[in-house]
Amino acid sequence: MFSLGLTSLLVRRNLLFVLMSLEVMLNAAGLAFVVAGSRWHQADGQVVFLFILAMAAAEVAVGLALVVQIYRHFQSLDVDGLDEMRG
Amino acid sequence: MELAFYIAGAVAVISTILMLTRMNVVHALLYLIVSFLAVAVDFYVLGAPFVAALEVIVYAGAIMVLFVFVGMMFNLGQHAVKMERQWLSPGIWSAPALLAAVLLIEVVYLAKGSTGAIGASVIQPKEVALVLFGPYMIGIELASMLLLAGMVGAYHIGSRQAEKPEIQHDADTHERRADTSGDLVLAGAHQPSRTP
């Protein structure tokens, strides 16, 4: 699932899809932590998943605010069109 | 019990693949919600009921609500009504509903069986809390600071929409550029800030 998210991050050119694939990648990493914690019967895996959850929530809030601002400025969500900051 | 884990994992992977290949944002969000629910069922099967509940509440609840609202904001156009009628056609929601039905059957079977988890026993929320507020106390503080910074940052980024284009507009007019002697950085900086 992590590789799926990474592939879609590279393939898709829509900013919303980029954010969604970031969510998929974070979710896959959390799943790996919980599986490892369940395998060795430690609660640490779930603790790390809680941290990943908090980080994903903060990241999505800031990222969606940035997407809204970018859409208002450029009227498009194409990542390739956003390279006008390039020197 | 292992079969349930693999079925839920297959549902998660299939719905993620279908999410990546959708062209419409809202269709992709439907598949993404199904994927998160499948991962939550996986957590439950693995013996982590607390994390499974948090996955449903935070991921499939809060984060998806944010995505749905932003996705709907971008789709408001002249053909919004036509699009909305098209979204309600059965071909769109039948595949996510089918995958979610597989998950529902699995959850009902698991709730009736009331058996343990795969391999090791269930890790109760009490153990998680004891570890979380014991050696990971600094992580709790860092996560709370991160959430606060995220909230303030999102509010700051989201509330600048009226101010920024006007400053650029002031810099483009020739008269404003004259009284700052051609300094584009200072152009418009002394203007009274207009309330949005």
Interface residues (C-beta under 8 A of the other chain):
Chain A: M1 L4 G5 T7 S8 V11 R12 N14 L16 F17 L19 M20 S21 E23 V24 N27 L31 V34 V35 G37 S38 R39 W40 H41 A43 D44 Q46 V47 F49 L50 F51 L53 A54 M55 A56 A57 A58 E59 V60 A61 V62 L64 A65 L66 V67 V68 Q69 Y71 R72 H73 L77
Chain B: A12 V13 T16 I17 M19 L20 V25 A28 L29 L32 S35 F36 V39 D42 F43 L46 G47 A48 F50 V51 L54 E55 V58 Y59 A62 I63 L66 F67 V70 G71 M73 F74 A117 I118 G119 A120 S121 I123 E127 V128 L130 V131 L132 Y136 G139 A143 L146 L147 A149 G150 M151 G153 A154 Y155 I157 G158 R160 Q161 K164 P165
